[in-house]
Amino acid sequence: MEFGERDIAAMYDELRQLVRGTRFGRTGTLSGTALTNEALARLFLSARPDDAARQAKAPLVFESKDHLLGSFFSAVRSARIAHHWRNARHNPVDVLRTNGLLYSVEGAARFPELEDALEVAEIGVLHRLLEELREDAHVAPRERIARGVELRVLGGVLKHEAARMLGVARSTIDADHAFFQRWASVHVAHDRAQLRSALGRLRTDPNVREGELIARAAELTLLEYLPEARVAAKLARPVAEVRRWLAFLRGYVEQWPDEPPVLS
């Protein structure tokens, strides 16, 4: 069945009432109207994946009205998740660990030790970055890039499988990932500056033992993107200790959450 913009507009009040009558509309800070609007925007974007279809205002094609409603509520769920991650408080250490993970997967067929590598906070950061990318009108293939990163980093899908699922060459998957690395690095500049400010305090903090070692481990891991095993070898310490230092640093940074960063 085809649904044009007039058909969707005629269903608008029905969709809004459905959202308000479910748990999706009662939780979070998005109103039923705002959530409906954002979900519809996502629905139109996914149903019209290319610029030509959007400019021509091509009708949305679904098997039935029930199929349309199912797709709409999937978009509602995505909108709520995106809203949560956009507004959740994040820690610069989590942000930069996530950015480093994007470099560790580069060139690999599969993300190494996926289950152990990604923590909840880092998944949240990745969601936030992907949502910001999807809203960046300056990036034409933004949906394809975001989907590729989701498949590989969040889904653990093999590179050739991700290429097949998206209908692109493996070289395109690599190029898209490299672009997202660079794009994300620009978008975490504020967090990088906050971390440098925290490391400056740490190095002169008389209450912290091994402050210099912790700061150096953080620089190598979070700013130079070295794997934890290489950092441990470089500092002649166990990997477990490097991880413990980074966990300590995460709490240390949160002691000054509102302090403006000092650029270096």
N, C-alpha and C positions, 0 to 999 in steps of 0.2 A: 504494500500500500504506500502511496505517496502522501506526504503531509507538507503542504506549503506553509508559508509564514502566517497566512490568514487562518489556516486550520489550527496552528499552534496558539495563535492569539485568542481564538475562540475557546480554547481549552485552558487559558491562563488561570482563570479563577478556580477552575476545578483542580489544576495542579497545585496552586497555592494552598487551597484548602486541604489537599491531601498531605502536603508537607507540614502544615500546621497541626494536622491531626495525628502525626507520627512522632516517634521519639526524636527524629532528626530535627523537627522544628522546635522542640522544647529544650534542647540542650545547647550549650555553647552560647556565644554572644551574637550569632547571626539571627536576624529576625526571619520569620517565614517568608516574607516578601523578598528580602535580600538573598536568602538561600535559594529560592525559586529562580530568581533572575540569574544568579551565578551558575546554577545547574543548567538552565536553558542555554546560556552562553557556551558552556562546555559541550552540551549536546549538539548545538549547531556546528561547533568547531570540529568535533569528532566525525559528524555526519558529512561535513563538507571539508575534506582534508586539504584541498588545494585552492589556491587563490581564484582560479577561473570559476570553480563551482560556487565560491562565496560571492564573487562579483555578480554572477548570473543569478544569485539567490535560488540555486537549484533546490527542488523539494527534498525533504528528508524521506528516505525509503526504509520502511520497516515491514516485517511480515504481517503485523496486525497492530491494533491499538495497544493490546497487552504488551507486545514487544516494545513499542514506543515507551510505555510506562515503566517497563523494566529498565530500559536504557536510561530513562530520566532519573530513576531512583539510584542507579549506579553513579550518575553524574552528581546527584545530591550528596551521596556518600563521599565521593572524591572532593567535592567542594568543602564539606565539613572538615575532612582530614587536612586539606590544604590550609584552611582558615586556622586550624589548631596549630599547625607547624609554623605558620607565618607569625603567629602571635606568642608562641611559647618562648619563654626565656631560654637563651642558649649561652653556653660558656665558650670563650675563645679557644680553649684547649680542645673541646669537642669539634669546633668548626675546623681548626687546623689539622686535627687528626683525620677528619673526613677528607679534607683537601689532599692530605698526604696519601690516603688510600686510593684516590683517583690516579695517582702516579704509580702506585705499586701494581695496579692492574694493567697498565699500559703494555701492549705487546704480548700479554699472556692470553692463552686460549680460554682460560677460566680464572676467575678470581681465586687466588690461593687461600685455602682454609677459610672459606666464606663464613661458615657458622661461627668461628671464633673471632673473626676480624671485626665484624660489625656489631656495635653495641647500640642500645635503643637511642641514646642521645645522638650518635652519629647518623643513624637512620633518619632521625628527625632533621638534622642539618641537611642531609642530602635531599629530603623531601622539600625543604624550604628553598634550596638552590634550584631544584627542578621546577618548582612552581614559579620562581622568579624568571627562570629562563623561558617558560611557556608564555609569560606575559611580556617578554622583550620583543617588541615589534621590529627591532632592528635585525633580528636573526630570522631569516626566511625559513630555514628547515628546522625551526625550534622544536616542533612536536616530534619529528623523527629523531633528533638528537636526544631529547629527553627520554623517549621510549627506548632507545638503544642503551642508554645508561641504566635505566630501570631494569631492563632485561639482564644486562651483564652484571651490574654491581649488586642490585637488590635481589634479582632472581637467580643469579648464578648460572645463567644460560651460556653455553659454549658460543664462542665467537661466530663460528660458521652457522650455528642454529639461529643466532640473533639476526645474522644477515639474511637467512632464508625467510624468517618470520616477517622481516621488514621489507623484503623484496629488493635488497640492495647488495652490492659487492662487499666482500670482507674488508677491502681497502676503505670503503665508505664508513664502516663501523669504526675502524681505526682513526680515520680523519675526524669523525664526529666526536669521538672520545677525546682526541687531542684538542679539539676546539673547546669542548666543555671544560677541560683542565684549565686552559687559558682564561676562559670566561669566568670560571669560578674563582680563580686566583685574584682577578680584579675585584670581585664582589666580596672577598674576605679581607680586603686591605685594612679595614677598620679593626677587625679581630686580630690581625697580625700586629698592628700598632699597639693594641691593648696588651698583647702578650709580651712584646718587647718592653713595655713600661713595667709590667709585673716582674719580668726577669731582672730589670735594673734594681727594683726594690729587693728582690730575693738575694741578689749577690751581696748586698750590704746589710742584710737582716741578721743581727747578732743572735736571734732566737732560732735560727735554722741551721742545723748542722749540714755540711756538704752542700751549701747553697750554690757554690760555684759549679759543682758536678751536676746538680739537678738542672741548673740553668743551661749548662753545655749540652746535656742530654736532650733537653727540650729544643734547643736551637737545631741540633742535628736531626731530630725526629720531626719537628713541626714546621721548621723553616727551610731545612735543606732536604726534607723528604727521604731521609735514609731509613731503611727498615730497622726495626728495634734490634734485631739480631746483629746487624752491622754496628749499630751504636754501642751495643753491649761489648762487642769485640774491641771497638775503638777505645772505649773507656776502661777496658779490662774488668768489667763487672758482669754479673749474671743478667740474663734477659729479664728475669723476674724482678730484679732490682730496678731496672730501667722502667718497667711498667709501674712499679710502686712509686717511683719518683713522679711519673706523669700523673698518677692518681692523686698524689699529694699536691702537685702543682694546680690541678683542677680546683681543689678546695682553696688553695692559697689565692688564686686569681679571684675567686668569688668574694673574698674579704673586701675588695674594692670594686664592686660591680658598676658603680656610677662615676668612677674617676675618669676624667678624660684622658685618652692615650697621649703619650709623648712620642712624637714621630722622631725617628732617628735616620 
